[in-house]
């Protein structure tokens, strides 16, 4: 394709930068059009995705950084959360370049943590530190962590399709672009995924009996949660649809979604301690709870109605809000 473009009369005088931009645009256009036929296109891909997703959902319930021998100095929750969100963006895109960029941004956040620790503690940082942190971030980057950003990703794709995403990038990203930094970080995520697939008690700094008990408890908890969720969804579906149609009679846009967010967004008990609560606070707490559930239900349905072009500015706005929240909670910096 590249050779044909260079030989074409229209491109004979074009610069290398122009040709590269044209090829990037062509790759994006073609792969977006063919996405439904090329991404997770076989039953085998779907099966592997589901197996990895199930394994991750179990590990999330008990896995801690120390189980992967991640030293306390690298357990920067704010930075790791940012890395998780960057990785989750992979499902917001359909072009191989943009999916790969999500991986790069995630890994760059982790690398910045390692570099900052190395500079402050005067200790070298290398691959032995990087891969365990990436494995931990990959496991924790899940829709089970509920916030607004993850809610948007949930409606765009299944955030757990690690296998399909990696296969898609490997097959359809221009090979001359899978080099250097991109190749290194991509290979590390492939290794992290393989580690998760084969993970057992011997892979962790954890007692084997404790590992098996934790896995069985996680399976039981997931089973109960799924059964309860199915029952609640069946009983509440009709009421939710009626409530949504009354509050949003027309197809919402991004502005409408943020209006829902802003309405009743003041929760005075967010910083409260249990010892400071009284019986008189119950009524207000119940009101806040109902308000939160109503907004969540409306927001879910609102985002599901948005087109891709409407979701993109919403996603960017949510990123800004998430970054602002992190900065406000960590004024001294998150790295």
N, C-alpha and C positions, 0 to 999 in steps of 0.2 A: 504494500500500500504506500509506504513512504517513498520507495523507488519510483512508483508510478506518478506520484505527486511531483517529485523533483524533475521528472522528465517531461511533465506537461508544460506546454508553452506559457500558460498563465502563471506558473510558479518559477520559471527559469531565473527571474531577477529578484526573487524573494530572498530575504535574509534567513539565516538559520533560526532566529527567534520567531519569525513569522511562520515558517514551516512547522516549527514545534508547537506553536499555539494552534495552528490549523489542525494538526494531528490530534492534539488534546481535545479540541472541540468535536472533531469527527468521532473519536473514541467515545466520548460522553454521549453524543447524539445517538449513535448506533446502539450502544449498550442499554441506554434508557428505553429505546424502542423494543429491544429484544429481552428486556429484563425478565419478564414473566416466563420466557422460554429457556433462559440460561441460568437463572438463580434457583438453586435447590430444585433442579429440574427432574430429578429421578426419585423414586421411592426410597432408594438406598440412602440418598442424601438426607431426606426427611427423617429416616430412621436413626441415622448417626446423630443428627441435630437433637432429636428427642432424647437419645441416650445421654448425650453430653449435658443437656439441659436438666435432666432428672438428677444426674450425678452432682451437678453444681448446686441444685436446690437443696440437696441433702447436706452437702458440705457447708453451705452457708449458715446452717443452724448452730454449728459448733466450732468451725475452724477459726483459729486465732493466729496472729502473726508469729507468735513464738513456736507454733507447730511447724512452721516453715523456716525456723531458725532466723527470722528477721529480727535484728537487734532493736532494742527499745528506741534507740536514737533515730531509727528510720521509720518509726511508727507515727508519722505525721498525718493525723486523721484528715485534716483539711486538704492537704495536698493529695492524699490517696483518693479522697472523694472526688476531687477535680479530675484525677486520672481516670476514675471509673466513668465519670460523665463523658469524658472525651471518647472513651472506648464505646460507650453506648450510642454515640452519634453514628456509628458505622451503619446502623440500620435506618438512619434517616435519609440515606443516599442510595442511588442506584448506579452511579458511575464508579468504575474500579478505582479511578484516581481519587475520588472523594472518600471512598471507603478506606483506601490505603492511608489517606491523610489523617483520618480519625485514629488509626493505629499509631501513626507517627506522633501525633499530638499527645496521645496517652503516654507513649514511651518517653517523650521529651519531658513531660512533667515528672515522671519517675527519675529520669536522668538528672534533672535539675535538683531534685531532693538529694540524690547521692553526691552531686558535686558540691552543694552547699554544706552538707555534713562533712565532706572531705576537707573543705576549706576551713570550716570552723573548728574541727577536731584534729586537723592535721593528720588524717589517715587516708590511705588510698582507697578509691572506690572502683570496683570492677564488675565483670560479668557475674561473679559469684554472689554479689549483692543484688544485682539488677534482676536476674531471672526470678528469684523467690518473690520479690516485690511484685513483679508483673503477674506471676501466678496468683498471688493473693488478690490483686486488683481485678483480674479476670474472673475469679470466683465471686467476688463481692459485687461486680458490675452486673446487677440484675434488676428486673422490674419489681422484685419483692421489696426493694428499697423505694418507698413511695414518696415522691415529691413531684412537683409540677413538671420538671424537665423530663423525668422518666415517664410521666403520664403521656406526654406528647410522643415520645419514642414508642410507647406501647401501641399507639394507634397507627404508627407508620410501618411497623414490622415487629417480628418476634426478636427481642434483643438477645435471645439465647442461640441463634443460628450461627454459632462460631464456625463449624465445619463448612457450611455453605458459603459464608463470607470469605474464608481463607481460600477455598477452592475457586471461587469467582474471581478473586484478585489474581491468583496465580495463573489462571487460564486466560484472562481477558485484559489484564494490565499490560501495557507495552513493555516488553522485556528489557529494553534499554533504559527503562525508568526504574526497574527493580534492581538497583545497584546501590552500592555504598550504604548510606544511612538507611534508606528505605529497605534494602535487602536485609540488613542487620536486624532492624526492629521487626520486620515481617517474620524472619526466621525465628526470632525469639518468641513471638506470639504462637507460631506453629509448635515450637517446643513446649511452651506453657500449656497449650491445648492437649498435646500428647501426654504430658505429665498428669494432667487432670483425668484423662481417660483411664490411665493405668494406675492411678493413685490408690494406695492401700495403706495399712497401718505402718508398714515398713518404709513407706515414702516420707513419713512424718516423724517428728520428734514427739511421739505419743504412744502410750501403752496400747498394745494390740487389743486387749479386752475392752479398754475404754473406747477405742475407736469403733469396735463392733457394736458396743452398747449405744454409742452416739448415733451411728448410722441407723440402727433399728428404731431408736426413738424418733429420729428425723422422718423415717418412712411412715411411722404411725401418725406423727403429727401432720404430715402432708396429706395422708389419707383422710384424716378427720376434717382437715381444713377444706379439702376438695369436696367432700360430701356435704359439709355445712354450706359451702359457697353455692353449690348446685341447688340445694333446697331453698336458700334465700333468694337466689336469682329467679327461680320459678315463681315464688310467691310475690315478689316485689316488681316483676317486670311490667305488669300492667299498670300499677300505680306510678312507677317511674316514668313511663311513657306519657301518661296523662299529665303528670306534673311538668314534664319537659315541654309538652305541647302548649300548656297554658302559659308558661313563663317565657318560652321562645317560640312564638308561632311562625316565625320566618327563619330561613336558613341563616345561622349566625356567621359573622365574620370575625376577624382577629380582634377588632375593637370591642365587639360584643363580648368576647370571651374575657377580656381584661376587665370589662365592666362587672361581670359576674365575680371575678376575683376580688375587685376592690370593694364590692358590697359586703358590709358586715365583716371586714377583715381584721377588726380590732379585737384581739383576744387578751383580756387583762390578766388571765391566769397562766400565761405561757411561762412566766418566770416565777410562779408561786411555788411554795413548798407545802408538802402535805400537812406539816405541823401548824401552818398558818391558816388553814381552811376551817370554816365553821359550817354548821348546819344551814345557816342562811345563804351560803354560797352555792348550795345544790341547785337551786332554781336557775341561777345564771350559768352554771356549768352545763346543765341540761340544754339550755337555750343555745349556748355556743356549740355544743355537740350536734344538735339538730341543724344548725346553720352550716356547720362544716360538712355534714353528710349531704345536705341539699346542694351545696355548691359543688361538691365532688361529683355527684350524680349528673348535675346539669353540665358541668365541664366535660365529663366523659362523652356525653352525647353531642355536645357542641363541637368538640374537636373531631369526632368521627364524621361530622357533616362537612368539615372544611376540605377544600381541594388542596392539592399539593402546593399550588402557588400561594394559597392563603396560609398554609401551615408554616412555610419558610420564614416569613417575617415574624410570625408568632414565636417560632423557635429561637430566632435571633434575640428577640426581646426577652425571652425567658433566660437565655444565657446571660444577658446583661444583668438581669435581676438576681440570678444565682451568684454571679461574680460580686455584685454589690453586697449581697448578704454575707458572703464569705469574708469580704474586706471589713464589713462592719463588726463581724464577730471576732475577727483577727486583725486589729488595726496595726499590729506590728509586722504583718506580712504572713503569708501562708507557706512560704518555703523556708 
